[in-house]
Amino acid sequence: MARAFVTATPLLLVLLSFYTELCRASTIGVCYGRNADDLPTPDKVAQLVHLHNIKYVRIYDSNIQVLKAFANTGVELMIGIPNSDLLPFSQFQSNADTWLRNNIMPYYPATKITYITVGAEVTESPTNISALVIPAMRNVHTALKKAGLHKKIKVSSTHSLGVLSRSFPPSAGAFDPKHAFFLKPMLEFLAENESPFMVDIYPYYAYRDSPTKVSLDYALFESSSEVIDPNTGLLYTNMFDAQIDALYFALMALNFRTIKIMVTETGWPSKGSPKETAATPDNAQTYNSNLIRHVVNDTGTPAKPGEELDVYIFSLFNENRKPGLESERNWGLFYPDQTSVYSVDLTGRGAVDITEANITSSNGTWCIASSTASELDLQNALDWTCGPGNVDCSAIQPSQACYQPDTLVSHASFAFNSYYQQNGATDVACSFGGTGVKTNKNPSYDNCLYMTFGYVYLRVIRALQAMSQHLFQVRHL
């Protein structure tokens, strides 16, 4: 019956056609390290993450208190198996099975775990543990497969840029032959299971260690000049892109062309020892702000323009127990008291031009279910919206952000609004046979966020711009 109230418009068709693509846009996450004795409790951290609209968080273990704190928040967690635990995971399948059963399954899917990192920068470890990583990864993947989760939770391992023997020019990027025994089976595993190659990238260290060879502006995304790759003619205005492309070329040299790259750590310290003159709040703010803008705009890199790239900023807090130089304890976006070390917009919205603000604020209406509608009419409309209406209703499923209150009116309101916003926020898109009504009051509550037309429209425009850029490049090859 609700079909009679749907009118197809060009904008509606564009929105529906690109909605799936939009969900695959580049993302910014934050690393939640806990090597400190003065940090807030995990539940307060989860509140801070929600307050700053952070949707992706990496932790370095599977701490139960952290997993509980992020339940029903909608935040996607990357969890880790530390290097110290690689031996038992690599030796016996039963160890991975038991870990998954006891440490993950009781909290999933309320806690949205999407990645498991098996080991971290093992090639930098003082002990030779590289040989343990692949068996451990396979055992964890097998455990996930037994539980039917291997398609929902991806397994990988993080690396430093030290896995490369050459990184400049980017087109000459090559993996260090001494790691071949370890990297070849890992890359085969990643390709087979569609998992990303995870890397930690720090232009700060490149500048700190070679200030005469690397300019500060180049490291901070502020360079007005270009570095030319003599082999490809590609132009680079920042070190981050050059390092990413060096990895892409290294992967292509080994014929691994389908593996995506994910940056699991990057950032800039706000304070350092007297010799670390570049470790300042201004430089940290500049680097992270420019990085976020670069990523959320789906800029890509010179070798991979428009390529989606997920990036995690290190780190959420300053960590007072980390050893080493003063900078090691000052990578945080926040002090332990949860105040900001410096101002940075983690959504990237501050970097977008005024058009976005105008679009978002020009339509302050939402569509919700009428409280006077009959249960039968509401149920029929809800079934249609979540079915033929092509609305993603996962948020109103048990344990998800919008499941509570578990009422038909509440669930229908969320679904109605999603359809309404995706279809141009027109009057006819809020009809639902008379069961939908428009409101000027934002119905969002707690962790349940109702989308707006401005957000959907803006993401469509960005997707169209990226596609247009890609087609232009393809035509001119």
Secondary structure, 3 states (H helix, E strand, C coil): CHHHHCCCCHHHHHHHHHHHHHCCCCCEEEECCCCCCCCCCHHHHHHHHHHCCCCEEECCCCCHHHHHHCCCCCCEEEEEECHHHHHHHHHCHHHHHHHHHHHHCCCCCCCEEEEEEEEECHHHCCCCCHHHHHHHHHHHHHHHHHCCCCCCCEEEEEEEHHHEEECCCHHHCEECHHHHHHHHHHHHHHHHHCCCEEEECCHHHHHHHCCCCCCHHHHCCCCCCCEECCCCCCEECCHHHHHHHHHHHHHHHCCCCCCCEEEEEECCCCCCCCCCCCCCHHHHHHHHHHHHHHHHCCCECCCCECCCCCEEEECCECCCCCCCCHHHHCCCCECCCCCECCCCCCCCHHHCCHHHHHHHHCCCCEEEECCCCCHHHHHHHHHHHHCCCCCCCHHHCCCCCCCCCCCHHHHHHHHHHHHHHHCCCCCHHHCHHHCEEEECCCCCECCECCCCHHHHHHHHHHHHHHHHHHHHHHHCC
